[in-house]
Structure formats: structure tokens, C-alpha cells
Amino acid sequence: MNRQVLIDNTIDKIKQLPDMKLKEVNDFADFLLSKIDDKIIREGVQKLISDSKSFQYLKDEEDLYSVDDLKERYR
């Protein structure tokens, strides 16, 4: 099923719903769109942070501890 056929089928079904169910469908569509927006924002922030040079000094700093410093190892 292509996108337009799916949209048309969904619209036909929505037209048959009573008013209260129509409001629920609208609220659910808003919820789905907000999830997409949140994902776009989250991925954008993650990209900004990963591209940032703010914590570059941590990569250049030598390790203070090694595996040999552990008293007990968990698997």
C-alpha cells in the first residue's frame, strides 16, 4: 500500500468516527508528531555535543587508572 492510499483509507475511517473518538485520534496524531519533533531535537543536540570541542581536553588527558588498579573485576 502506498502512502496516498493509506492516507485516503485513514481519512475515510476518521470520517466515520463520532466526535469524541475524533478528538482522541487528533490527540494521538499530536502525540506522534511531538515524538518525532523530540527525536529530531535530541539527535540535533547529540550532534552538537559530539562535534563540540568543549571536552577535547579529556581525550588528551592520560588515564589515571588502569585495569591493574582494580581490586575486584566484574564480568
C-alpha positions as CSV (number, residue, x, y, z in Angstrom):
1,M,0.0,0.0,0.0
2,N,1.5,3.3,-1.0
3,R,1.3,6.5,1.2
4,Q,-1.6,8.2,-0.6
5,V,-3.8,5.1,-0.5
6,L,-3.0,4.7,3.3
7,I,-3.9,8.4,3.9
8,D,-7.1,8.1,1.9
9,N,-8.1,4.9,3.8
10,T,-7.3,6.6,7.2
11,I,-9.4,9.7,6.3
12,D,-12.3,7.6,5.2
13,K,-12.2,5.8,8.6
14,I,-11.8,9.0,10.5
15,K,-14.9,10.5,8.8
16,Q,-17.0,7.6,10.3
17,L,-15.9,8.2,13.9
18,P,-18.1,10.0,16.5
19,D,-16.8,13.4,17.7
20,M,-15.3,12.0,21.0
21,K,-13.2,9.4,19.0
22,L,-12.2,12.1,16.5
23,K,-10.7,14.1,19.4
24,E,-8.8,11.0,20.5
25,V,-7.4,10.5,17.0
26,N,-6.4,14.2,16.9
27,D,-4.7,13.9,20.3
28,F,-2.9,10.8,19.2
29,A,-1.7,12.4,16.0
30,D,-0.4,15.3,18.0
31,F,1.4,12.9,20.3
32,L,3.1,11.1,17.4
33,L,4.2,14.4,15.9
34,S,5.6,15.6,19.2
35,K,7.6,12.3,19.5
36,I,9.1,13.0,16.0
37,D,9.9,16.5,17.0
38,D,11.6,15.4,20.2
39,K,13.7,12.8,18.3
40,I,14.8,15.5,15.8
41,I,15.8,17.8,18.7
42,R,17.5,15.1,20.6
43,E,19.6,14.0,17.6
44,G,20.5,17.6,16.9
45,V,21.7,18.2,20.4
46,Q,23.7,15.0,20.4
47,K,25.4,16.0,17.1
48,L,26.2,19.5,18.5
49,I,27.7,17.9,21.6
50,S,29.7,15.3,19.6
51,D,31.0,18.0,17.3
52,S,31.9,20.4,20.1
53,K,35.5,20.9,21.2
54,S,34.5,21.7,24.8
55,F,35.6,18.4,26.2
56,Q,38.6,17.8,23.8
57,Y,41.0,18.1,26.8
58,L,39.6,14.8,28.2
59,K,40.8,13.0,25.1
60,D,44.3,14.4,25.5
61,E,44.5,13.7,29.3
62,E,46.3,10.5,30.3
63,D,44.4,7.8,32.1
64,L,44.7,8.0,35.9
65,Y,43.8,4.4,36.5
66,S,44.3,1.1,34.7
67,V,42.8,-2.4,34.9
68,D,45.7,-3.3,37.2
69,D,44.3,-0.8,39.8
70,L,41.1,-2.8,40.3
71,K,40.7,-4.8,43.5
72,E,37.8,-6.8,42.1
73,R,36.7,-7.5,38.5
74,Y,33.1,-8.0,37.5
75,R,32.1,-9.9,34.4
